[in-house]
Amino acid sequence: MDWNHVSVLKDEALEYLAINPNGRYIDATLGLGGHTAAIAEQLESGEVIGIDADRDALSQAQARLESQTDRVRFVHANFAQLREVVEERNLESVAGILADLGVSSMELDNPERGFSFQQEGELDMRFDRETQTLTARDIVNTYREQDLVDIFREYGDEKFPGRIARIICEQRKKQEIQTTTQLAELIRSVVPGRFKDGRIHPATRVFQALRIEVNDELNVLRQFLRDAVEVLDEDGRLVVISFHSGEDRIVKNIFRELASAGHGDILTKKPIIPTEQEIAENPRSRSAKMRVFCKHQ
Ligand SMILES: C[S@@+](CC[C@H](N)C(=O)[O-])C[C@H]1O[C@@H](n2cnc3c(N)ncnc32)[C@H](O)[C@@H]1O
């Protein structure tokens, strides 16, 4: 268990949620439960519903939190199903919703999950291995070359999508590409020399793009944002922390759309970013951007 996991922008998220000790909150991305625990600490009769698509994350968070608090309920679901979660459990009032998007350090560090190019593992990348069937291995070995190019460019801002897609298609004719390190090496072999040993591994963007495609993350996010604002109470707050430009753009645009349709106000003119101290302590927070919406009818 990764007890050293650090929740990104925790103080800032709590400040914007402006917790009512008797309110009900939803943490749509429970992960290891860092944000959920911080919310629960401020509750009296209120509760937090912690959602995660990943059964492993849920059971670890549950094991960790149950000894500390009885204010948390754990739900295995994709946050695209937020409305169903709220309706099925008759959660009539929701004072605030938090989403801290992407992958947790626990998922990243487990080679079996296939999220990381640092350790050898099967190319998987599904958040929910029970209900999702498409894996990164399927994408790499079956998608058309042009589709790979588009995914790498759009979801990863990859500079060399064509070369990478080409070498993948050449390689898979000889032998299926099965593992994270196999793919990472292949990518490294075709990027120009000066990009091979930079601060960021040359496979970073392609891995991000594959993860987004496997989990349909951008469509899921769009659905979630609209439904979240719908299920919130009057004056309820939606706090979203994103980690790359594609996600942040969606959050920014949907918040603008909702504000101009009269559903509420954007509380963050500019996104909130981590302090230098937070980045020094937790480099993963480097690219985080937090935006907040407050609902009005
Ligand atoms: C960055 S981690 C959250 C960390 C958490 N805030 C903490 O403090 O420990 C993101 C979590 O969201 C989950 N997740 C990602 N997309 C999801 C989705 N569409 N529905 C439900 N959970 C999702 C991942 O499985 C992961 O556990």
The ligand as an ORCA input file, in Angstrom:
! r2SCAN-3c Opt
* xyz 0 1
  C      -5.691     10.909     -9.175
  S      -6.532      9.567     -8.487
  C      -7.397     10.267     -7.149
  C      -6.590     10.429     -5.903
  C      -7.411     10.877     -4.708
  N      -7.982     12.181     -4.903
  C      -6.615     10.842     -3.420
  O      -6.452     11.899     -2.784
  O      -6.160      9.761     -3.038
  C      -7.800      9.277     -9.633
  C      -8.690      8.090     -9.322
  O      -9.853      8.220    -10.127
  C     -10.215      6.972    -10.649
  N     -10.915      7.260    -11.887
  C     -10.423      7.749    -13.047
  N     -11.384      7.894    -13.949
  C     -12.538      7.494    -13.349
  C     -13.888      7.416    -13.770
  N     -14.267      7.785    -14.996
  N     -14.805      6.991    -12.883
  C     -14.450      6.622    -11.622
  N     -13.190      6.658    -11.176
  C     -12.244      7.085    -12.032
  C      -8.916      6.216    -10.823
  O      -9.143      4.821    -10.767
  C      -8.091      6.730     -9.646
  O      -8.205      5.891     -8.536
*
